[in-house]
């Protein structure tokens, strides 16, 4: 099996955007854990760009934060 592709700069931007949206809605990592079913450690790893989340994971987070997935992937505002 080949090595998974990982673009660290992109992961940092995705993580920052998720944290920014979550915080702007006054949602804690613990509340996002309740909403998504992801472990709070996993949410922290996504926000700190320590893991490469799947598209499905990003979609679920976007849905639970009440935003379109495109908002998480829009880095022009960073």
N, C-alpha and C positions, 0 to 999 in steps of 0.2 A: 504494500500500500504506500502511495506517495505521501510526501510531506504536505500538510495543510498550508495553503497560502495565507499569509497574515500581513496586512498593511498596518503597521503600528500607528502611523499618523492618522489614518482613517478611524481606527478603533478609539484613539484618544478623542477625536472630534465627536464620534457617536456617543461615547461615555459622557463627555462634558455636556452634550445636548440633552441627554436623558436626565442627568442630574439637574441641569438648569430648568427644564420643564417641570420635573418632579418638585423641586423646591419652590418654583413660582406658583404652584398649586397647593403649597403647604402639605405635601404628601411626604411622609417619612419613608425610609427604606423598609421599615417594618410594615407600614400600611401597604406599600407596593408589593411586599411579600405576600400579604393576605390576598391582595387583588389578583396576583399572577400565579401564586403557588410556587414561585421560585424561592429558594433559600435567600435570606438577607445577605449571606456571604457571597452568593452568586451575583446578586444585584450590585453589591459593592465592587466585585471583580469586573463586572461590565462597565460600571461608571469609572473605574480606575484603569480601564483598558488592559486588564490582566488576562482577559479571555476573549475569544473570538465568538461572539454570539451568533446564532443562526438567524436567518431572515425571519423565521417563524417566531423566535424569541423577541426580536425587535418589534414585530407586528403586534404581538400580545401586549408588550409593554406600552406601545403607542395606544392601543385600544383602551387599556386600563387607565392611561393618563388622559384619555379623552382627546387625543390629537391624531391627525393623519400620520401615517408612517413617513410621508415626505417631509413633515416638519422635523422629525428626528434626523433625517438625512440632509437637511438644508444647512450647509455650513457657512453660507455667505454672511450670516449674522454673527459668526464667531470672530 
